């Protein structure tokens, strides 16, 4: 989602007002080519800028139905409430939690604090990757992820 959404036609109109001739098709092609690169750079700078002494994640999983079958949606939310990563799996075990955490940490780095509910899969996974000391648990500890 863009902060200032523009259609290819409106971008073409803005360029025309400034004296540049470009069709809406040119704008569409450029946005498809360079848009993901710009978005990745913005996301990277945002994440690096947020690193603080309490850079934390809140992890949560929930049951969802996809095509009539039950699956689990795993989510990581940062301390500002922004969803960092999500993953859908068939199981709710250590293997699925490990896959989810490795994917999130590969993309966003290691947080200082990881807030989870009391699911045993989180504790076992965090101990395995060497981040067991970063975990905070509690029954109502991860409301930000649930909201």
Secondary structure, 3 states (H helix, E strand, C coil): CCCCCCCHHHHHHHHHHCCCCCCHHHHHHHHHHHHHHHHHHHHHHHHHHHCCCCCEEEEEEEEEEECCEEEEEEEEEECCCCEEEEEEECCCCHHHHHHHHHHHHHHHCCCCEEEECCCHHHHHHHHHCCCHHHEEECCCCCHHHHC
